[in-house]
Amino acid sequence: MTRHLPFLLTLLALTACGSVSKPEPQTGADTPWLTLVADQAPDVSTLDGQALSDLRAVILTGTTGKTTTTGFLLTLTGAAAYSITGPSWVTVKPASGTLKSGQAALTMTTTCPKTPQNYLGTLTITGTAPGSSKTTTQPIILICNAPGSPLPYLYPPVTSAELGSTVSSLSGKLANLSGGKGTVSTLGGTAIVNGLPVAGGATVRNGDLLALRVTTSTQGLTTVAAVTRIEPFTAIFLASTRAVSAPSVLYATPTSLDFLNAVTPQTVTVTRSSTLAAPTVTGTCAGIATVTAGASTSTTTSYTVQPLAAGSCMVTFTSGALHTDLPLTVTTTTVTAH
């Protein structure tokens, strides 16, 4: 059975070498077409350094009609090998291979069409170690602009959002649109104009308020993205989910024991979450069977169950607030105490 590496997701990073992968928000002077409205309450649970580091997205920029290759450093702490798949418009090399100290140098190559266009897709990244694997996803964006076009505008991101929730960016006032108006084209989310959602192809005008809305991932610490274009301008909105603690588990294998005309002891393995201590043993089996703890790891403990006399009883394993019951039946009348 394949186990999961719980630590790969939070330490996964794709870092650009010599190219912008996570552009800083541009100021109004740098992007005069969009200016954030003051005194807004952001859709942000926490916006500290750790939350920002949980944002995972690759943002590529290219020139219309040109091919661009960007270098990246992949980091997968704890993994020995990796594989990456992505949309058809990006070529990742090498798409799989081994990791040295948890890292590998990659390139991503894209070719922009002759007309300005945005692309949004998903990178699926798997890290493997002997007997273990972990797969995660992150958005990849390609902005194809004509020479001299403004840099993409990055809305202040939302972090630590609830899983599967709807979140919106701050609103920005539009200005300097060619002819005073433009057409909105949005990928990965919904454009919100003057507080109302609009479909692709809607017309906006100078003075309108523009925001982006997304539905967050149902996985913890996972980023989604929306990108909108009002030619020649582009804006991006990223939102990541909060960390999710796996529920604690405690269970016995097998789930019951039957001793039928046999005095041979049987072994029970109790599996628990790594955050739980080794279980304590109680129950109603005094005089019917003994339960002796054996080898133990951070997540399992084995127990030897020795029948003593005919009867039925219950063995209870308890750790923290959890417990699991093991029904036990001894039907032989020839058992002698050991």
C-alpha positions in Angstrom: 0.0 0.0 0.0 1.2 3.4 -0.9 1.7 5.7 2.1 1.6 9.5 2.0 4.3 11.9 3.0 2.5 14.6 5.0 5.3 17.1 4.9 5.7 17.5 1.1 2.8 19.8 0.6 3.8 22.6 2.9 7.4 22.5 1.8 6.6 22.4 -1.9 7.9 25.3 -3.9 8.6 26.3 -7.5 11.0 29.2 -7.6 11.8 31.0 -10.8 15.4 31.7 -11.8 15.7 34.9 -13.7 12.0 35.4 -14.4 9.0 36.5 -12.5 7.0 33.6 -10.9 5.1 35.5 -8.2 5.1 39.2 -9.2 4.7 41.8 -6.5 1.5 44.0 -6.6 2.1 47.0 -8.9 1.3 50.4 -7.6 -1.2 52.8 -9.2 1.6 54.6 -10.8 2.9 51.4 -12.4 -0.5 50.2 -13.5 -2.7 53.4 -13.8 -5.6 51.4 -15.2 -6.5 49.9 -11.8 -6.4 51.6 -8.4 -7.5 49.8 -5.3 -10.4 51.5 -3.5 -9.5 52.6 0.0 -11.2 51.5 3.2 -12.1 48.0 2.1 -12.3 45.0 4.4 -10.2 42.3 2.7 -11.3 38.6 2.5 -8.3 37.6 4.5 -8.1 35.3 7.6 -4.4 35.8 8.2 -1.8 37.5 6.1 1.4 36.8 7.9 4.6 35.6 6.5 3.7 31.9 6.9 0.4 32.3 5.2 2.0 34.2 2.3 4.6 31.4 2.0 1.7 28.9 1.5 0.8 30.6 -1.8 1.8 28.3 -4.6 1.5 29.5 -8.2 3.6 29.8 -11.3 3.1 33.0 -13.3 4.9 33.2 -16.6 5.0 36.2 -19.0 5.8 36.1 -22.7 5.7 38.2 -25.8 3.3 37.6 -28.6 4.7 35.4 -31.3 7.8 34.5 -29.2 9.0 31.4 -27.4 10.2 31.8 -23.9 12.1 29.4 -21.6 12.3 30.0 -17.9 14.4 28.3 -15.3 12.9 27.0 -12.0 14.1 25.3 -8.9 11.7 22.5 -7.7 11.9 21.8 -3.9 10.3 18.6 -2.5 11.7 18.1 1.0 11.8 14.4 1.9 11.3 13.1 -1.6 13.8 11.2 -3.7 12.2 11.6 -7.1 9.5 13.7 -8.8 7.2 13.9 -11.8 5.3 16.9 -13.2 2.4 17.2 -15.6 0.9 20.3 -16.9 -1.3 21.9 -19.6 -0.4 21.4 -23.3 0.9 25.0 -23.7 3.8 24.5 -21.4 6.7 22.1 -21.7 8.5 21.1 -18.5 12.0 19.6 -18.8 12.8 17.2 -17.3 9.3 16.2 -16.5 10.5 13.6 -14.1 13.7 12.6 -12.4 15.6 12.3 -9.2 16.1 15.0 -6.6 19.4 16.0 -5.1 18.9 17.1 -1.5 15.2 17.4 -2.3 15.7 19.8 -5.3 15.9 19.7 -9.1 16.5 22.4 -11.7 13.8 22.6 -14.3 12.9 24.7 -17.4 9.4 25.7 -18.6 9.0 26.6 -22.3 6.0 28.4 -23.7 5.1 29.9 -27.1 2.7 32.8 -27.3 0.4 33.3 -30.2 0.6 36.4 -32.3 -2.3 38.0 -30.5 -2.4 38.8 -26.8 -4.0 36.1 -24.7 -4.0 34.7 -21.1 -3.7 31.0 -20.2 -4.6 29.2 -17.0 -3.9 25.6 -16.1 -2.8 23.2 -13.4 0.5 21.7 -12.6 0.3 18.3 -10.9 3.5 17.5 -9.0 4.2 14.2 -7.4 7.1 13.5 -5.0 8.1 9.9 -4.2 10.3 8.2 -1.6 10.7 4.4 -1.1 7.2 3.2 -0.3 5.7 6.7 -0.1 4.2 9.3 -2.4 2.5 12.7 -2.3 0.7 14.6 -5.1 -0.3 18.2 -5.0 -1.5 20.8 -7.5 -0.9 24.5 -8.2 -2.1 26.9 -10.8 0.1 28.0 -13.7 -0.6 31.2 -15.6 0.8 32.4 -18.9 0.3 36.1 -19.8 1.0 36.7 -23.5 1.3 40.4 -24.2 2.4 42.6 -27.1 5.8 44.4 -26.6 5.5 47.3 -24.3 2.4 46.2 -22.5 2.0 46.8 -18.8 3.1 44.1 -16.3 0.3 41.9 -14.9 -1.4 43.4 -11.8 -1.6 41.1 -8.8 -4.4 41.8 -6.4 -3.5 41.4 -2.7 -4.0 37.6 -2.2 -6.3 35.9 0.2 -4.7 33.3 2.5 -5.9 30.8 5.1 -9.3 30.7 3.5 -11.9 28.0 4.4 -11.9 25.0 2.1 -14.4 25.2 -0.8 -15.4 28.7 0.1 -16.1 31.7 -2.2 -13.7 34.6 -1.7 -13.3 37.9 -3.6 -10.4 40.2 -4.2 -10.5 43.9 -3.2 -12.1 46.2 -5.8 -10.1 48.4 -8.1 -11.3 51.4 -10.0 -10.7 51.2 -13.8 -9.0 54.1 -15.7 -7.2 54.8 -18.9 -9.0 52.1 -20.9 -8.7 52.7 -24.6 -11.7 54.6 -25.8 -12.9 54.7 -22.3 -14.1 51.1 -22.3 -13.0 47.5 -22.8 -14.1 43.9 -22.8 -13.6 41.6 -19.8 -12.2 38.0 -20.4 -11.7 36.0 -17.2 -10.3 32.5 -16.5 -10.5 30.5 -13.3 -13.1 32.7 -11.6 -15.7 35.4 -12.1 -15.3 39.1 -12.7 -17.2 41.3 -10.3 -18.1 44.7 -11.8 -19.6 47.3 -9.5 -20.5 44.5 -7.1 -22.2 42.3 -9.6 -20.8 39.2 -11.4 -20.5 39.5 -15.1 -20.0 37.0 -17.9 -17.1 36.8 -20.2 -17.3 39.4 -23.0 -19.0 42.0 -20.8 -18.2 45.7 -21.4 -16.6 47.8 -18.6 -15.9 51.5 -18.6 -13.5 53.9 -16.9 -14.7 54.4 -13.3 -16.2 50.9 -12.9 -15.0 48.9 -9.9 -13.4 45.5 -10.8 -12.8 42.6 -8.5 -12.2 38.9 -9.0 -14.0 36.0 -7.3 -12.9 32.4 -6.9 -14.0 29.2 -5.2 -11.1 27.9 -3.1 -9.8 24.4 -3.2 -11.2 21.6 -1.1 -7.7 20.6 -0.1 -5.7 22.4 2.6 -2.8 24.7 1.8 -3.7 24.7 -1.9 -3.8 27.8 -4.2 -6.3 28.6 -6.9 -6.1 31.5 -9.3 -8.2 33.8 -11.5 -6.9 35.9 -14.3 -8.7 38.6 -16.2 -7.8 40.6 -19.3 -9.1 44.0 -20.4 -6.8 44.6 -23.4 -3.9 45.4 -23.0 -4.2 45.0 -19.2 -4.2 41.9 -17.1 -4.9 41.3 -13.4 -4.4 38.1 -11.3 -6.0 37.0 -8.0 -4.6 34.2 -5.9 -6.3 32.5 -2.9 -5.0 29.7 -0.7 -6.7 27.6 1.9 -5.8 27.1 5.5 -3.9 24.1 6.9 -6.0 21.1 7.6 -5.2 18.7 10.5 -5.9 15.1 9.6 -8.4 13.5 12.0 -6.9 11.2 14.7 -7.5 7.5 14.2 -7.3 4.5 16.4 -8.3 1.0 15.3 -7.5 -2.7 15.9 -6.6 -5.4 13.4 -8.3 -7.8 13.3 -11.5 -6.3 14.6 -12.5 -9.4 16.7 -10.9 -12.6 18.0 -12.4 -16.1 18.3 -10.6 -18.9 20.1 -12.3 -22.2 19.0 -10.9 -25.3 20.7 -7.4 -23.7 20.6 -5.0 -22.4 23.2 -2.6 -20.8 20.8 -2.3 -17.0 21.5 -3.2 -14.5 18.8 -1.7 -11.1 17.9 -3.7 -7.9 17.6 -2.2 -4.7 16.1 -3.6 -1.3 17.1 -2.9 1.5 14.7 -3.1 5.1 15.8 -2.2 8.6 14.6 1.3 9.7 15.3 0.0 12.4 17.6 -1.5 9.8 19.9 0.3 7.9 22.7 0.5 4.2 22.9 -3.0 2.9 24.0 -3.9 1.7 27.5 -5.7 -1.6 27.8 -8.9 -2.1 29.8 -12.0 -4.3 29.4 -14.0 -7.2 30.8 -11.6 -10.0 30.0 -10.2 -10.8 33.5 -10.1 -14.6 33.9 -11.0 -15.2 30.2 -7.8 -13.9 28.5 -4.7 -11.9 29.1 -3.5 -9.0 26.8 0.2 -8.3 26.8 1.7 -5.3 24.9 4.6 -6.1 22.5 6.5 -4.1 19.9 5.5 -0.5 19.4 6.3 2.2 16.8 5.1 5.8 16.6 1.8 4.6 15.0 1.4 0.9 15.9 1.5 -1.3 18.9 1.1 -5.1 18.9 -0.6 -7.1 21.6 -0.5 -10.8 22.4 -3.9 -12.2 23.5 -3.7 -15.5 25.5 -7.0 -17.4 26.2 -7.5 -18.6 29.7 -11.1 -19.9 30.0 -14.3 -20.1 28.0 -16.4 -17.0 27.8 -17.0 -13.7 25.9 -15.6 -10.3 26.8 -14.4 -7.0 25.4 -10.9 -5.5 25.2 -10.8 -1.7 25.1 -7.8 0.2 23.7 -7.7 3.9 24.7 -5.5 6.8 23.6 -6.4 10.4 24.3 -10.1 10.9 23.6 -10.3 7.9 21.3 -11.0 4.3 22.0 -11.6 1.1 20.0 -13.2 -2.1 21.2 -12.1 -5.7 20.4 -14.8 -8.4 21.0 -13.2 -11.6 22.2 -14.8 -15.1 22.4 -13.3 -18.3 23.9 -15.4 -21.3 23.1 -13.1 -24.1 24.1 -13.5 -25.8 27.5 -10.0 -27.3 27.5 -8.1 -24.1 28.1 -5.6 -24.2 30.9 -4.2 -21.1 32.5 -0.7 -20.0 31.4 
